[in-house]
Amino acid sequence: MWAVSVRAQDSTFLLTTTDPTYHTPAFLGNGAFSLVGAPLGTTPSLSFAAGVYDHVAGDVPRVAALPAWNVIDVSDGDGWLNDTRPDTSVLEGYRQTLDLYDGTISTSYEWVHGAKRTAVEVTAFVSRADANLAVIRLRLVPQYAGRVAVRFPCGKGRRPGDSRSRAWSGSSRSGRSTRCGIPGTSWRPRRIRCRS
């Protein structure tokens, strides 16, 4: 209890930018697994796991990036969020914070796409208590009437129409496990909750 009240008064654990074009990304890791932050918080990010290497005969082993498990894309019906260039003309009120105490990267902004506006909040977390646990939490608040589509592709460079993408539109749908190319793991959206 004491640590919580002290932390609430101490902002030295918080590193924040309001510039979506900032070129030094935040980094989360627990010694076994890591994630590099992205400006939108929803686009593919580098991620690494201890013991995962790329090795070619005649060369030295090199740390290999994992498939992009953290990608969440959102459509307002007229376009996709991840196709947006990160700049302040389309991302109003942008703020990204690395919380060194809690081990989270929180990103928030209002996505302005034509006449449509959507409040976006993304939180990334890599657990120190469970080396196999990482979480991306997305909160959307559309400021318009209409449908919102959410897509969860798993893997680096997946594009719309890829048979390995999973998409939900409008209301929640139960998730099925998707192999992510990491031995012994699978990806599953644990909870999708839509409210109107």
N, C-alpha and C positions, 0 to 999 in steps of 0.2 A: 504494500500500500504506500509506503514512504517513497519508494522508487518512482511510482507513478506520479505523485505530486511534485517531486523534484523535476522529473522529465518535462512535465507540463510547463514548467517555468523556464526551462533551458532550451533555447532555440539553436544552440551550437551543434545539435545533432541533426539539424535540417539544412540541406543544401537545395536551393531553389533557383529555377530560371523561369523567366517569362518570355523567353525568346525561342520559338519553335525551330529556328534555324541554328541553334546552338550546336557546335560540332563535337563536344566532348560528352559522350553518352554516360549515363549512370550505369552501375554494374552491381548486380546482386549475386552472391554466391555463398555456399555453405561448406566448401572444401571437397564436396563430391559432385556438385551440380551448380551451374551458373547460368545467368541470363543477362544480356546486355540490353539496356533500355533503348527504346525508339521514340522519336519525337511525338508521334500520334498515340503511342502506347498500344496500337492494334496491328501494326505492320510486322512482317517477319523480322526477328531479331536473332543475332548470334547467340547460341547456347552451347555449353560444353559440359561433358561429364568426365569424371576421373576414370582413366583407363581406356578411353575411347580414342584410338589412333588410326591414322591413315598411313599405311606402309606399302611402299613399292620396292620390289627387289632392286638392290643396288643403291638404295637411298636410306636415309635415316627416318625412323618413325616421326610423324608430326601429329600434333593434337588435331583432331577432326571435329568440325562443327556438327552438332546434331541437326536433324530436320527441324524446321521452324514450327514448333508445337504451339507457339503462343499467338498465332494469327487469328484475329477475329475481324471480319469485315462487315460493314453495315451499309445498307442501301436505303435511301430516302425515296426510292422509286424513280429518281431521275439520274442517279449516279451512285458510285461506291466511295465510301470514306477513304479507303486505302489508296485510291487513285488521286487523292488530293495532295498537292505540294504543301509541305508544312510552311506556312507563312501567316502573318497576322491579318491578312486581308480576308482569309477564309476561316481562321481559327481565332475567334475573338475571346478575350479574357484568358489566354493561354497561361497555364502554370504547370510545371513539372517539379516535383519535390522528391528527393532521395532522403528518406528518414533512416539515418544510421542506427538509431536506437531500436526501431521496430523491424528494420530490414525490409522496407517496402519502397517501391517507386510509385508515386501517385501522379497521374496526369489528368488535367481537366481543361476543358475549353468548350466553346460553343461553335459547332460546325455550321458555317453559313454557306449554303449551296443554292444559289439563285434566291427565290423567295422563301425557301425552307431553312429553318434553323433547328438544330438538335443539340441539346446539352449532352456532353460526353464526359464520363468519369471512368478512368481505368486505373486499377491498382494491381501491381505485380508483387508477388511474394515468393521467396524461396526459403523454406523452413530449415532451421539449424537443428531442430529437434528430430525431424524425420528427413533424412537425406534424399528420400524418393518423393518428396512432396513439394510441388510448386503450383502456384495458383495465379490465374488472371481473372480479375473481377471487372465486369463491364456494367455500367449503369447508363442508360439512355433515357432522355426525356425530350421527345419530339415536341416542337412548338407549332405543329401544324396537324391538320386532320388528314389521315391517309395511312397507308401501310408502311411498315418498316420490315426489311428483310435482314437477317443476320446469318452470316456464313462462317463456318468453322473449318477451313481447310487445314490439313495436317501435313506439313512437309515443306521444304524450301522451294519457293518459286511456283507453287501451285496457282493456277489461273482459273477463272470462271469456266465452268463446263468440264473441269477435270472430274473424272468419275470417283476420285477419292475425296472430293469435297463433301461436306455435310452442310445443309442449309435449312434453316427454320425461318418461316415467314409468318408474321401476325401473332400466332399463339404458340404455346410451347408444344414440343413433340419429344417423346422419349428418345434419349440418345443411345446409339449403338457404339460399341467399342470400335475404334479404328486403329489399326497397326500403324505405328509412327516410325518404323524402321530402327528402333532402339531395341536390341535383344531383351526379351523378358518384360517388355512394357507395353501398355496400350493406353490410348488417350480416350477419355470419356468426359463429355460435359456432365458434371455431377448434378447440376441444378439449373434449370432455365425457368425463370418466373416472369411472366408478362402480366402487366396490370394496365388498365386503361382508366 
